[in-house]
Amino acid sequence: MKSLNATAPGGADREKAWLKILSAYRQPHMGRSTFELAVTVLPFGLLWAGAGASTHFGFWPGLILIIPAAGFLLRLFMLQHDCGHGSFFGRRRLDDWTGRAIGVLTLTPYDYWRRAHAEHHASAGNLDQRGVGDITTLTVAEYENSTRWQRLSYRLYRHPLVMFGIGPAWLFIFKQRLPFGMMRSGALPWVSTMATNVAIAALAALLVWLVGLVPFFVIHLPIVLIAATAGVWLFYVQHQFEDTHWSKPPEWTFQYAAMHGASHYDLPRSLRWITGNIGMHHIHHLSSRVPFYRLPEVLRDYPELGDLGRITIKESLGCVKLILWDEASQQLVTLREAEARRVAKGN
């Protein structure tokens, strides 16, 4: 067991030291990556086929297979995520084409998503660069200076029914069909998106031909929606927790924001596996080239990182109410807390 106090003083040098340490874990293993891909794709296909057989023979309880299938689809997205960082196989061309193929199943055009996600990593926690690949977050001052309509729109956007109900469906089924916002990124995001759309349509047509139109939607739509909702929830709690970090340059630094602006979502072992260890998000943000299956090695060797930004499932439920960044207290707060502090300040 190694040790380097994650919270000890040392400023930027402390985070840079962690960067150097994590570089030792960046090398993926071809055999392990291939194995992880196989044990995710094959069960997903078998579960989908099992649900299809259930509809064909009228054995409706068999549709329970939709739930684990959604879990494996979520895991496929996590593998695609590693491909986007070049950390799955460690070979750019192989990672890219694997990510593009997985994108047909996850309804996520790989090159479009990869560009947006790279911007998210480069600017996470930076108050001056919000908006790309992030969940919109206003400061208390910005909210108070907004019009009534802007406040209402923001509260609706951050409402759980929108964020985790309408939002995932809109993002994965509709929004990602056209790469708006990537006009200046060249033709690749558009070509990738259109090619992904064509491949999705072809695969859907094949499945409709095999099982029928209604069974296809009865099976696949819930799988996509469950996986999408779980994915949005994970992304949400990875950055929207009470003691996250936001600041403006020159105070903002990539290394500090990575370690303190992303959470360690401490999940049970089974959920860690199905989510590709994405809950160890602070480590991932600091060194995104570490393969997902090597993240537990980092916590094993440096257990002090386990307490940094740690939130449990129970604690994460309260994060839904934290929707404003209070620059004075350097915390995310609820609307009620923001109002109480405003009144107290006025007195």
C-alpha angles and dihedrals in degrees: 000000000000127000140209116155105243094200100039118121119267106110119219091349090066093057092043088054089056090050090057092047093050092051087077090066098049099093112099123208114234094212094048093048092049090049092050090051092049096048089052104042097042097051090045091054093046093048091049090049090048091053089048091052090050092058091045094054095036093244095142097177085068088073086081083086086077090078099058089039088059089051092055091046088054089051090051088057089053090053089049087050091057090047088056090057092046089240102112103073095357090231112107098212094045092045092050096051092043089051092049092051092049089048090068089062097040093044087235119129101224104214093044092049093043093056093048093045092050089056089050091055093046095052107026110142093012109128091199094055106045125140110056115098091341138110105252109254125182127201119237090252093050091050093049091050093049125102120255090256092050091050092050092048092050093048091050091048091051095043111117093235090057099036096047101020114037095016100065092045092049093047101047102031102037117007096053092055090080122035098223112172093040097086092119096045097080129247098302098085090049095046091046093048095048092045090049090050091052091048091048091051091049093049091046091050090051093050092046089052090051101044106012134256099277096044089049092057093040089056107031103037094059091045091054094044095048092047092045093050092049090048093051090047092053092048090048098054092042090072108009102074129120100258098039119131132249126163143144128249133298087032090045115085127174095233097049093044090050095053098038103027096056124063136230099230099201104212131175114269095258092052092046088057097047091046095048093242089290088145088075084074100146090061091045093052093049093050112012092177091072106105113242092243091057096053092087088056089061093052090045092054096037107030092171087076088064092073095048109105090344117172128172127217090259092050092046092063090068091055090078091075094050103093107141131064112226106207091192097057095027092230141109109253139186123252089252092053091048091051093047091052091048091052092046091050090051091055 
